[in-house]
Amino acid sequence: MGTAGTPQRRAILTGGLAATTAALLTACSSKTDSTTKGTAAGASTSPSPVAAARPDSPRSAFARLMDGNKRWVDGSLQHPDRDPKRRQFVAEEQKPYGVILSCIDSRVPPELLFDTGLGDLFVMRTGGQVVGPVVVGSVEYGPMTSGTPLIVVLGHQRCGAVKAAYEALRDGKQLPGNLQSIADALEPAYEETAKGKHADPVDAMTRIQIKQTAADLRSNKDLAPMVKKGDLAVVSAYYSLDTGRVDVLTGAPSA
């Protein structure tokens, strides 16, 4: 495989949802208006305070996430949108304000480290936050069907998947089973890493992979028009296991 710009990788990342797939995905989410939908007996139709203030722009969604991460770092968690009232409110319809593509690592749960709750985020998790057609389609789902204004590609410190891929690619060895598919997907990041000298090449490869993935999503033929209009931001970010802090690498919305 070549770099992130190779035809093969670009074809994977820029493949939009087919019309039939879009119809199927749209069916997953109710279009019933939340102000008129029926509720179970005794259930309130009023949203919780946090739900009523759903961010509707990339900048406000990004600010909400980063405020939540600050609370995580400081230990001043609010645990928003996690009560029965919220559960009832989102039972028939969801409209998350963020999409998170992160690693499967058990120490990096997006809902916790951004201090969010039920119905706030679409979350996809793969080893080393690698992508393929199904993952890209899942990332596209929020912006294309729910108007979700923010995508965050979130990698992290001391990523085991990236380390295993780095060592396998460096040594020319195959990983067992389907783990090799992760190494194959990470090869563009490895090749970019190998061009330079790094004190910690695994960490460098992690950061390169995060930025490559975000850049490819940002230029995706279905997402790029939304980005150009300012309706969507695609952010690459890095999570520190030591501090709990999320640092932005590229793409932070400025307006």
C-alpha positions in Angstrom: 0.0 0.0 0.0 1.1 3.6 -0.6 0.4 6.7 1.3 -3.0 8.0 2.3 -3.4 9.5 -1.1 -3.1 6.2 -3.0 -6.1 5.3 -5.2 -6.8 2.2 -3.2 -7.0 4.0 0.1 -8.8 7.0 -1.4 -11.4 4.7 -3.0 -12.2 3.1 0.3 -12.5 6.4 2.1 -14.4 8.3 -0.6 -16.9 5.6 -1.3 -20.3 7.1 -0.4 -23.4 5.1 0.6 -25.3 3.6 -2.3 -28.9 4.7 -2.6 -30.3 1.5 -1.2 -27.9 1.6 1.7 -28.8 5.1 2.5 -32.5 4.1 2.5 -31.7 1.3 4.9 -29.7 3.4 7.2 -32.3 6.2 7.2 -34.8 3.6 8.3 -32.8 3.0 11.5 -33.7 6.4 12.8 -37.3 7.6 13.4 -38.3 10.8 11.6 -41.1 11.5 14.1 -40.9 15.1 15.3 -39.9 15.0 19.0 -42.4 17.8 19.8 -45.3 15.7 18.6 -44.3 12.1 19.1 -46.3 9.9 21.5 -44.8 8.7 24.8 -45.4 6.0 27.2 -48.1 6.6 29.8 -46.8 9.1 32.3 -43.7 10.0 30.3 -42.8 13.6 29.9 -42.3 15.1 26.5 -40.0 17.8 27.8 -36.3 17.2 27.1 -33.7 17.4 29.9 -31.9 20.8 30.2 -28.8 19.5 28.3 -30.9 17.9 25.5 -32.6 21.2 24.9 -29.3 22.9 24.1 -28.1 20.4 21.5 -25.2 22.1 19.6 -26.2 22.9 16.1 -22.8 24.0 14.6 -19.3 22.5 14.4 -18.0 25.1 16.7 -20.6 24.6 19.4 -20.4 20.8 19.2 -16.6 21.0 19.5 -16.9 23.3 22.5 -19.3 20.9 24.2 -17.0 18.0 23.7 -13.9 19.9 25.0 -15.8 21.2 28.0 -16.7 17.6 28.8 -13.1 16.5 28.5 -11.9 19.3 30.8 -14.4 18.0 33.4 -13.0 14.5 32.9 -9.4 15.8 33.4 -10.4 17.8 36.5 -12.6 15.1 38.0 -15.6 17.4 38.0 -18.0 15.2 36.0 -21.6 16.2 35.4 -22.8 12.9 33.9 -25.3 14.7 31.6 -28.1 13.0 29.7 -28.1 9.8 31.8 -31.5 9.8 33.6 -34.9 8.2 32.9 -36.2 11.5 31.5 -33.4 11.5 28.9 -34.0 7.9 28.1 -37.7 8.6 27.4 -36.8 11.7 25.3 -34.5 9.8 22.9 -36.5 6.5 22.8 -38.1 7.3 19.5 -35.7 9.7 17.9 -32.0 10.4 18.1 -30.0 13.5 17.0 -26.4 13.2 18.3 -24.2 16.3 18.0 -21.0 14.4 17.4 -19.5 11.4 15.7 -16.4 9.8 17.3 -14.2 7.3 15.5 -11.8 5.9 18.1 -9.8 2.9 19.0 -11.2 -0.2 20.8 -8.8 0.3 23.7 -10.7 -0.3 27.0 -9.1 2.8 28.5 -10.5 5.2 25.9 -14.3 5.2 26.2 -15.5 8.4 24.3 -18.7 8.8 26.3 -16.7 8.9 29.5 -13.7 11.0 28.5 -16.0 13.6 27.0 -18.5 13.4 29.9 -21.5 12.8 27.6 -24.7 10.8 27.9 -27.4 8.9 26.1 -28.1 10.1 22.6 -25.2 12.6 22.5 -22.7 10.7 20.3 -22.5 8.3 17.4 -19.4 6.1 18.3 -17.4 3.8 16.1 -14.4 1.9 17.6 -11.9 -0.1 15.6 -8.4 -1.3 16.3 -6.1 1.7 15.7 -9.2 3.6 14.5 -8.7 2.0 11.1 -11.4 2.4 8.4 -13.0 0.5 5.6 -16.3 0.9 3.7 -18.6 -0.1 6.5 -16.8 2.1 9.0 -16.8 5.1 6.6 -20.5 4.5 6.0 -21.1 4.5 9.7 -19.2 7.7 10.1 -21.2 9.3 7.3 -24.5 8.2 8.9 -24.7 11.0 11.4 -23.9 14.0 9.1 -26.0 12.6 6.2 -29.1 11.6 8.1 -29.1 13.5 11.4 -27.3 16.7 10.6 -24.5 15.9 13.0 -22.1 18.8 12.7 -18.9 17.2 14.1 -16.6 14.2 13.4 -13.7 13.5 15.7 -11.0 10.9 14.8 -9.5 10.1 18.2 -6.3 8.1 18.6 -4.4 7.7 21.9 -1.2 7.3 23.7 0.5 3.8 23.8 -1.9 2.2 21.2 -1.4 -1.5 21.2 -2.9 -2.0 17.8 -0.5 0.6 16.2 2.4 -0.9 18.1 1.7 -4.4 16.8 1.2 -3.1 13.3 4.4 -1.1 13.4 6.5 -4.0 14.5 4.9 -6.4 12.0 5.5 -4.0 9.1 9.0 -3.1 10.3 10.0 -6.8 10.6 8.1 -8.0 7.6 6.0 -10.4 9.6 2.4 -11.4 9.4 0.0 -10.9 12.3 -2.2 -13.9 13.2 -5.8 -14.1 11.9 -7.6 -11.0 10.9 -5.2 -8.9 12.9 -3.2 -8.6 9.7 -6.0 -6.5 8.2 -5.3 -3.9 10.8 -1.6 -3.8 9.9 -2.5 -3.6 6.2 -4.8 -0.6 6.9 -2.1 1.1 8.9 0.6 0.6 6.3 0.3 4.2 4.8 0.9 5.6 8.3 3.8 3.3 8.8 5.4 4.3 5.4 5.0 8.0 6.3 6.6 7.3 9.8 9.5 5.5 8.2 10.5 8.5 6.2 11.6 10.4 9.3 13.5 9.8 12.6 11.3 9.7 15.7 12.2 9.3 19.4 9.0 7.2 19.7 8.1 5.9 16.3 4.9 4.1 17.5 3.6 7.4 18.9 4.5 9.2 15.7 2.8 6.6 13.7 -0.3 6.9 15.8 -0.5 10.7 15.3 0.1 10.3 11.6 -2.6 7.7 11.3 -5.1 10.0 13.1 -4.3 12.9 10.8 -4.4 10.8 7.6 -7.8 9.3 8.5 -9.3 12.7 9.3 -7.9 14.2 6.1 -9.4 11.4 4.0 -12.8 11.8 5.7 -12.6 15.6 5.3 -12.1 15.1 1.5 -14.7 12.3 1.2 -17.0 13.1 -1.7 -20.1 13.0 0.4 -18.7 14.8 3.4 -16.5 17.4 1.7 -19.4 19.6 0.5 -20.7 19.8 4.1 -17.2 20.7 5.3 -16.9 23.4 2.6 -20.3 24.9 3.6 -19.2 25.0 7.2 -21.9 22.6 8.3 -19.4 19.9 9.3 -16.0 19.8 10.9 -13.7 16.8 10.9 -11.2 17.0 13.7 -8.2 14.8 14.4 -7.3 14.5 18.1 -5.0 12.6 20.5 -5.9 11.3 23.9 -3.3 11.0 26.7 -3.7 8.0 28.9 -1.6 9.7 31.5 -3.5 12.9 31.9 -6.9 12.2 30.4 -6.6 15.2 28.1 -7.6 15.3 24.5 -5.4 17.5 22.3 -6.4 18.6 18.8 -4.1 17.8 16.0 -5.9 19.3 13.0 -9.3 20.6 12.0 -10.6 22.4 15.0 -13.5 24.6 13.9 -12.8 28.3 14.2 -16.2 29.8 13.4 
